[in-house]
Amino acid sequence: MAEDLKFELAILATVQGFYQKLLRDLLGGEIPLPGGLDESALRHIDRDLPETLSRMYRWLHVLDMAISPAMLRQALTPDTDSEVAEALLRYFVRRREPSEINRDKTDLISTFLYRHPRVQGQWQQQGYGLDGSLPLSPFEIALIEILADTDVPSLPEEHVQLLRNFDPLREEIARYRDFNSLMDSGIVSRVRELKRWLDSSFYHPGVLATVAAHNAAFGARFDELFEKALGEIKQFAQALDEMGGSILSTVDGVEVTVEHVAAIEQKEMLQADYGGALEKFRRVSKLKKELDRRPPIRKSLLAPSAGRGMPASGGAAAAAKTARVAAAKVPAPAQAFQPPAITAQQISVEEGKLRRVEESIRVFVRVADPKYRQIVPMRFFNLTLTAPEADAYNAGFLEEKSLRADIARTLIRLVSCVARINTELEELKRSQSMSSLWKLHADALVVLLDVASTATEEAVGIAKMAEADGSGPSAKAIQETVQKLRDRSDLAVKALAHPGS
């Protein structure tokens, strides 16, 4: 229990640090922290953890009231560490506050994670439901792992049916060819209504994964069509200005001038919260319609001419691609990690995580295209399975009391240990600058090494039984997976012995 509370507190400390930076950038000064909630105090807390957690949640709730979804959207940039975004997601899903603002923040954080995967393209591989049910997408598997320690809501059948509406919506989005038709469709309000109907189920990993995929598809199409429409408006405004004119049109009784159009900042509008900026987008759409009704002379103005042509379509995109300098890492703890004594409670917690990993891999292997089922997308990496390992996860005889079932269960156990050690090694690497979080992952690795040692001993015994029974290929498969686990265990030992190397 204490380890779980420490982990939760470490997550909240990450959220607090992110909020501090966000508000410092906006206000130009530090936000004073309540006593006992600064980084130094949190690093040395061993008692009164429930009370500290309660105070931290109350403090973050106060900060939440000062931070709008639009502010959060602007603060989450491609340079934001995924570790921070995942901590934010855990925080909002744990709260599950039934407010539109909380839902919008959760929505944009999960969409951010979808748009910025740790492994390029890892969300694109889709599985196939063998029984007609919706298969788990790789991104949903990742969300299940991220939220493994969080009490997520159940998903009733009526909400499963609501999720089926998102596939037709994505097909509809692809059919729109201009910004006006997209705005006239009312798809933004229809989707927001769908999200409201999902109620508390919105915080379920399956819902977040479905909505994030929709948001990414809609956002890409919206940005593309808006950029095209605004480009045409600005080009017409420039031509009108060169001819000595100043008023483009009248929208909602207000004259729109060349200066108004020049002041429109595409980037700022696209980064704003869609709910708050929707009226501005509607005005741009109305202006575009008014200009489209202009007489034929407008077409001559819009035609590229010497000295007044539109830049190449890829120019803006190319200019925006600037080189990013990786943030300098704070040196890891100078002292080698001192492993603590392993408790029964720690073993129990780790067993629960291993079971969830087993189930996630099993679901993917069973629904994935056979050509791709040996490459399982995990949160930080792609897990590669051998053919016997994939067959074990797909086996339908795991409940039998037989040698073949023992072999399959052994392979599943070994692979799940490999996956968990890989995950904790990645977590360890990413938490070098946060000593309290680093220690939690180091403790988890120590427990995993103990579990892996036991699993290896048992696997060696099963391999001998298989060989004695004439199942040489099965024995060889176990030996190969055991070696894989030993290799990962060796890396874990080195990581703990030499922090930061």
Backbone hydrogen bonds, N-H to C=O, Kabsch-Sander energy under -0.5 kcal/mol:
donor,donor_aa,acceptor,acceptor_aa,energy
5,L,1,M,-2.3
6,K,2,A,-2.4
7,F,3,E,-2.3
8,E,4,D,-2.4
9,L,5,L,-2.5
10,A,6,K,-2.3
11,I,7,F,-2.1
12,L,8,E,-2.3
13,A,9,L,-2.3
14,T,10,A,-1.7
15,V,11,I,-2.0
16,Q,12,L,-2.7
17,G,13,A,-2.2
18,F,14,T,-2.0
19,Y,15,V,-2.7
20,Q,16,Q,-2.5
21,K,17,G,-2.0
22,L,18,F,-2.4
23,L,19,Y,-2.7
24,R,20,Q,-2.4
25,D,21,K,-2.5
26,L,22,L,-1.5
27,L,23,L,-3.1
28,G,24,R,-2.3
37,L,34,P,-1.8
42,L,38,D,-2.4
43,R,39,E,-1.8
44,H,40,S,-0.7
44,H,41,A,-0.9
45,I,42,L,-1.0
46,D,44,H,-0.5
52,T,48,D,-2.3
53,L,49,L,-2.9
54,S,50,P,-2.3
55,R,51,E,-2.3
56,M,52,T,-2.5
57,Y,53,L,-2.6
58,R,54,S,-2.1
59,W,55,R,-2.4
60,L,56,M,-2.7
61,H,57,Y,-1.9
62,V,58,R,-1.5
63,L,59,W,-2.1
64,D,60,L,-2.7
65,M,61,H,-1.4
66,A,62,V,-0.6
66,A,63,L,-1.3
67,I,63,L,-0.6
67,I,64,D,-1.3
68,S,66,A,-0.6
72,L,68,S,-2.1
73,R,69,P,-2.6
74,Q,70,A,-2.0
75,A,71,M,-1.7
76,L,72,L,-1.6
77,T,75,A,-1.1
80,T,77,T,-2.4
84,V,81,D,-0.9
85,A,81,D,-1.6
86,E,82,S,-2.7
87,A,83,E,-1.8
88,L,84,V,-2.3
89,L,85,A,-2.2
90,R,86,E,-2.5
91,Y,87,A,-2.2
92,F,88,L,-2.5
93,V,89,L,-2.5
94,R,90,R,-2.3
95,R,91,Y,-1.8
96,R,92,F,-2.8
99,S,97,E,-2.2
103,R,99,S,-2.1
104,D,100,E,-2.6
105,K,101,I,-2.3
106,T,102,N,-2.3
107,D,103,R,-2.6
108,L,104,D,-2.4
109,I,105,K,-2.0
110,S,106,T,-2.3
111,T,107,D,-1.9
112,F,108,L,-2.0
113,L,109,I,-2.1
114,Y,110,S,-1.8
115,R,111,T,-2.5
116,H,112,F,-1.4
120,Q,118,R,-0.5
122,Q,119,V,-2.1
124,Q,121,G,-1.4
128,Y,367,V,-6.8
130,L,128,Y,-0.6
132,G,129,G,-0.8
141,I,137,S,-2.1
142,A,138,P,-2.0
143,L,139,F,-2.3
144,I,140,E,-2.5
145,E,141,I,-1.8
146,I,142,A,-2.5
147,L,143,L,-2.6
148,A,145,E,-1.3
150,T,147,L,-2.0
152,V,150,T,-1.4
159,H,156,P,-0.8
160,V,156,P,-1.5
161,Q,157,E,-2.1
162,L,158,E,-1.3
163,L,159,H,-1.8
164,R,160,V,-0.9
164,R,161,Q,-0.6
165,N,162,L,-1.7
166,F,163,L,-1.7
169,L,165,N,-1.4
170,R,166,F,-2.0
171,E,167,D,-1.7
172,E,168,P,-2.2
173,I,169,L,-2.4
174,A,170,R,-1.6
175,R,171,E,-0.7
175,R,172,E,-1.0
176,Y,172,E,-0.7
176,Y,173,I,-1.1
182,L,178,D,-1.5
183,M,179,F,-2.4
184,D,180,N,-2.6
185,S,181,S,-1.0
186,G,183,M,-1.0
187,I,182,L,-0.6
190,R,186,G,-2.0
191,V,187,I,-2.3
192,R,188,V,-2.0
193,E,189,S,-2.0
194,L,190,R,-1.9
195,K,191,V,-2.3
196,R,192,R,-1.8
197,W,193,E,-2.2
198,L,194,L,-1.3
199,D,196,R,-1.5
201,S,198,L,-1.7
202,F,199,D,-1.7
203,Y,200,S,-1.5
204,H,201,S,-2.2
208,L,204,H,-2.7
209,A,205,P,-2.4
210,T,206,G,-1.9
211,V,207,V,-2.9
212,A,208,L,-2.3
213,A,209,A,-1.9
214,H,210,T,-1.9
215,N,211,V,-3.0
216,A,212,A,-2.3
217,A,213,A,-2.0
218,F,214,H,-3.2
219,G,215,N,-3.2
220,A,216,A,-2.1
221,R,217,A,-1.9
222,F,218,F,-3.2
223,D,219,G,-2.6
224,E,220,A,-1.9
225,L,221,R,-2.5
226,F,222,F,-2.7
227,E,223,D,-2.4
228,K,224,E,-1.8
229,A,225,L,-2.5
230,L,226,F,-2.9
231,G,227,E,-2.1
232,E,228,K,-1.9
233,I,229,A,-2.2
234,K,230,L,-2.7
235,Q,231,G,-2.1
236,F,232,E,-2.3
237,A,233,I,-2.5
238,Q,234,K,-2.3
239,A,235,Q,-2.1
240,L,236,F,-2.6
241,D,237,A,-2.2
242,E,238,Q,-2.0
243,M,239,A,-1.2
244,G,241,D,-1.4
245,G,240,L,-2.5
248,L,246,S,-0.6
248,L,256,V,-2.7
249,S,256,V,-1.2
251,V,254,V,-2.8
254,V,251,V,-1.6
256,V,249,S,-3.5
257,T,255,E,-0.6
258,V,246,S,-2.4
261,V,257,T,-1.9
262,A,258,V,-2.4
263,A,259,E,-1.5
264,I,261,V,-1.3
266,Q,264,I,-0.8
269,M,265,E,-2.1
270,L,266,Q,-2.4
271,Q,267,K,-1.8
272,A,268,E,-1.1
277,A,273,D,-2.5
278,L,274,Y,-1.1
281,F,277,A,-2.2
282,R,278,L,-2.2
283,R,279,E,-1.9
284,V,280,K,-2.0
285,S,281,F,-2.2
286,K,282,R,-2.6
287,L,283,R,-2.6
288,K,284,V,-2.3
289,K,285,S,-2.1
290,E,286,K,-2.3
291,L,287,L,-2.3
292,D,288,K,-2.1
293,R,289,K,-1.0
293,R,290,E,-0.6
294,R,291,L,-1.4
298,R,295,P,-2.3
299,K,296,P,-1.3
300,S,296,P,-1.0
301,L,297,I,-1.6
302,L,298,R,-2.0
303,A,299,K,-0.9
308,R,305,S,-2.3
315,G,312,A,-2.3
316,A,312,A,-0.5
318,A,314,G,-2.6
319,A,315,G,-2.4
320,A,316,A,-1.7
321,K,317,A,-0.7
321,K,318,A,-0.8
322,T,320,A,-1.8
326,A,324,R,-0.6
337,F,496,L,-1.8
347,I,343,T,-1.8
348,S,344,A,-2.2
349,V,345,Q,-2.3
350,E,346,Q,-2.4
351,E,347,I,-2.4
352,G,348,S,-1.8
353,K,349,V,-1.7
354,L,350,E,-2.6
355,R,351,E,-2.2
356,R,352,G,-1.8
357,V,353,K,-2.2
358,E,354,L,-2.8
359,E,355,R,-2.3
360,S,356,R,-2.3
361,I,357,V,-2.5
362,R,358,E,-2.6
363,V,359,E,-2.6
364,F,360,S,-2.1
365,V,361,I,-2.8
366,R,362,R,-2.1
367,V,363,V,-1.6
368,A,364,F,-2.1
369,D,126,Q,-0.6
372,Y,369,D,-2.4
373,R,369,D,-1.1
375,I,372,Y,-2.0
376,V,374,Q,-0.6
376,V,383,L,-3.0
378,M,376,V,-0.6
378,M,381,F,-2.7
383,L,376,V,-3.4
383,L,381,F,-0.5
384,T,382,N,-0.6
385,L,374,Q,-3.0
385,L,383,L,-0.5
390,A,386,T,-2.5
391,D,387,A,-2.4
392,A,388,P,-2.0
393,Y,389,E,-1.9
394,N,390,A,-1.4
395,A,391,D,-0.6
395,A,392,A,-1.0
400,E,397,F,-1.7
402,S,400,E,-0.8
406,D,402,S,-2.1
407,I,403,L,-2.6
408,A,404,R,-2.1
409,R,405,A,-2.9
410,T,406,D,-2.1
411,L,407,I,-2.2
412,I,408,A,-2.3
413,R,409,R,-2.4
414,L,410,T,-2.4
415,V,411,L,-2.6
416,S,412,I,-2.4
417,C,413,R,-1.9
418,V,414,L,-2.1
419,A,415,V,-2.6
420,R,416,S,-2.4
421,I,417,C,-2.5
422,N,418,V,-2.5
423,T,419,A,-2.3
424,E,420,R,-2.5
425,L,421,I,-2.4
426,E,422,N,-2.2
427,E,423,T,-2.6
428,L,424,E,-2.6
429,K,425,L,-2.2
430,R,426,E,-2.0
431,S,427,E,-0.9
431,S,428,L,-0.7
432,Q,429,K,-0.8
434,M,431,S,-1.4
435,S,433,S,-0.6
438,W,434,M,-2.8
439,K,435,S,-2.3
440,L,436,S,-1.4
441,H,437,L,-1.8
442,A,438,W,-2.3
443,D,439,K,-2.7
444,A,440,L,-1.9
445,L,441,H,-2.1
446,V,442,A,-1.9
447,V,443,D,-2.0
448,L,444,A,-2.4
449,L,445,L,-2.6
450,D,446,V,-1.6
451,V,447,V,-2.4
452,A,448,L,-3.3
453,S,449,L,-2.0
454,T,450,D,-1.8
455,A,451,V,-2.5
456,T,452,A,-2.4
457,E,453,S,-2.1
458,E,454,T,-2.2
459,A,455,A,-2.2
460,V,456,T,-2.3
461,G,457,E,-1.5
462,I,458,E,-2.0
463,A,459,A,-2.6
464,K,460,V,-1.8
465,M,461,G,-1.9
466,A,462,I,-2.4
467,E,463,A,-2.4
468,A,464,K,-2.3
469,D,465,M,-1.5
470,G,467,E,-1.3
471,S,466,A,-3.1
472,G,470,G,-1.1
475,A,471,S,-2.1
476,K,472,G,-2.5
477,A,473,P,-2.2
478,I,474,S,-2.2
479,Q,475,A,-2.2
480,E,476,K,-2.3
481,T,477,A,-2.0
482,V,478,I,-2.7
483,Q,479,Q,-2.1
484,K,480,E,-1.7
485,L,481,T,-2.2
486,R,482,V,-2.5
487,D,483,Q,-2.4
488,R,484,K,-1.9
489,S,485,L,-2.4
490,D,486,R,-2.5
491,L,487,D,-1.8
492,A,488,R,-2.0
493,V,489,S,-2.4
494,K,490,D,-2.2
495,A,491,L,-2.3
496,L,492,A,-2.0
497,A,493,V,-2.2
498,H,494,K,-2.2
501,S,498,H,-1.8
